[in-house]
Amino acid sequence: MNGGLPLLRRELNACLLSPTAYLVAALFLLVAGAGFWVAVASLAAQPDGSVGLVELSAWMFLLTIAAAAPLLTMRLFAEEYRSGTFETLMTAPVRPAAVVFAKYAAALLWYLAMLAPTLLWGPILSAVAALPPPTDPAAIAGAYVGAILIGAWCLALGLFASAVMRSQVAAGLLAVALIAGWLFAGWVPFLWPLRHGDRLGTWLSPVVHLADWSRGIFDSRAAVVYLVNTTLALFATDRVLEWRRWR
């Protein structure tokens, strides 16, 4: 994409120089590590009590990314509006789509860098445990694929919110609202009884999706939904920039 790579390098440099990005990464790993410790301690105390443990771990991860994604994305466009560099960026010989690509790719790469240290937890646990736990490669792969898909979707929502709002705080609040609305979508059938409500709740619930993937049960339909929704959010962000460009 023309102009996208220089902009991507610019955004990555901004991430590397941003204290907020490191703080978000530290808090993310702290909460994720606490969840891993709780899971290991629970399994050690009750080896057969893992029925609800996967769902609890899924909730902890989802709430963590729901907090981290707005913090990573709220400045991406709102800061350009505040500093007055948005007009300069839009008059440069780059398309709005290239700007969206650069900012989103930088946020996604930082998120992947945040996830990378968690790959060490399994080997560490196997090295220090008296009885190394059995590992299921399909479950591990499914958990990380789900984490990447869900994180990508949350970051796309956060980027859209930052493009819509001129204030970082307002962008962060809008991103939290959008992510929370999706996060609790699985509760709709319980709040508004519908025919086949249980099936609808299962289909909408990200907790069910992530829990299934963490068990090695990979539903490609859910993956397609996340990919399509992410693409639509990025397309909407591009349209917002195009509108602001000619406003």
Secondary structure, DSSP 8 states (H G I E B T S, - for coil): -TTHHHHHHHHHHHHHT-HHHHHHHHHHHHHHHHHHHHHHHHHHH-TT--TTHHHHHHHHHHHHHHHHHHHHHHHHHHHHHHHT-HHHHHHSSS-HHHHHHHHHHHHHHHHHHHHGGGGGHHHHHHHH-SS-----HHHHHHHHHHHHHHHHHHHHHHHHHHHH-SSHHHHHHHHHHHHHHHHTGGGHHHHS--TTHHHHHHHH-HHHHHHHHHTT---HHHHHHHHHHHHHHHHHHHHHHHHHH--
